[in-house]
Structures are given as C-alpha cells and as structure tokens.
C-alpha cells in the first residue's frame, strides 16, 4: 500500500513537473509570438537629414535608434527656435543697453569738452583787449562800406605816392650821377696829389742827400729855409689829402643815403 502511494506521489510529481515545463514552454511561445507580432523588421525610406544617428561604420547599426513622429521633432525644433529667439533678443537688449551706456559716456565727454571750449572762449573774451578798430567794428552800422571807402582812399594814396616816388627816384638818380662825377674828379685830384707828394718826397730825399755830402757848413741858412719850405709844403699836401678823403667819405655817405631814399616806404595811415 505504501509502495503504491509512493508510486502515485512520484507520478504526480512527474506530471506536475511536466505541466510546469509545458506551461513554461507555452509562455516562451507566447512571448515569441508577441515579439513576432510587435517587434517586426520594417524598412523605411527616409530623406537625407532626417536620420540623426551618429555612425562610424560602413553599415550603420540602428539597434538603439528610436523612430519618432515628425510632429515631435517639429515641436522640439519650435521650442529650440523659441529659446534661440529669446536668447538673441536678450543679447540684442544687452547690446543696446551697452551701446546706450557708450553713447551716454560719449555725450558726457562731448558736453565736458563743449564746457571747456566755452570756458576758454569766455576767458578769451574777458581777456580780449578792445582796440579802436574793434570799437569801430562794433559801433559802425555799415562797417563794410567804411572799409571799402578806406581801401579806395588807400589806393589813391598809393597811386600818388608811387608818382611821387618815381619823381624822387629820377631826382635821386640825377643827384647820384652828379655825386659819382664829383667823386671821380676828387679821386683824380687825390691821385695827382699823391703823385706830387711822392715827387716832393723824392726831391726832399735828394736834397737831404746833397746836404749830407756837401756839409753842414755850406749854405746852412739857405738849406734850412729850403728844408722848412719842403716840410711846410709836405704838411699842406698831407692836410689837403686828408680833407679830400674826408670829403669823399661824406659824399659816399650822402650817396648811400640818396640810394636808400629811392626805396619805397609804406606808412600806416589812420582815418
């Protein structure tokens, strides 16, 4: 009886084990069936740029790839564009703000420079010396016509001065010619006097030599008188030469003065 019972128990265990194995195989078959029904290999033809899988092999592997609907990508791109536009708007706002700061700084510097310029102009006006011409310019209602009148008067004065200058030049040229002739005559006279002086000195030397040879005892009085006369004549000739030289110097000075007068002189005239 016990053996029969053990035998039935063993058969029951084997049957239960067989049932579990069959159930496990059935589950495996169900999973494979569901896999074949859901995880199918489908071929898609996609345009270039729609596949965003990084590949380095010749034949890429899409085991980890996810197929998403186009609307999801478009929504994502729309969000990215929105965030990008917000970022750009923020950058533009920051740029405009910084530009405004630079512009305000530039305007501040400009205003400071204008202030310095105005202070300098005010100081120049304060330190300006009001002359007679400036007073005339400020008080005269028709200053241009006044200046035109003064210019006409100056032009007429210049014409008169030019005519007078030409007349004076002619006169001074004639005077210069006369002085040059006079100087030439004086120089010729001086040359003749120099020659006479040399002859006198030569005669004096000869007489002195004769006097030394003959002796002091012969004709001492006559020789003394002759020597005195020679000395006096030589003195007169020397004085005459000096006077002539001084006169030539005066004439040359006068000639230079006349030559300087031939140059025009501009004189400032007050009206």
Secondary structure, 3 states (H helix, E strand, C coil): CHHHHHHHHHHHHHHHHHHHHHHHHHHHHHHHHHHHHHCCCCCCCCCCCCCCCCCCCCCCCCCCCCCCCHHHHHHHHHHHHHHHHHHHHHHHHHHHHHHHHHHHHHHHHHHHHHHHHHHHHHHHHHHCCCCHHHHHHHHCCCHHHHHHHHHHHHHHHHHHHHHHHHHHHHHHHHHHHHHHHHHHHHHHHHHHHHHHHHHHHHHHHHHHHHHHHHCCCCCHHHHHHHHHHHHHHHHHHHHHHHHHHHHHHHHHHHHHHHHHHCCCCCCCCCC
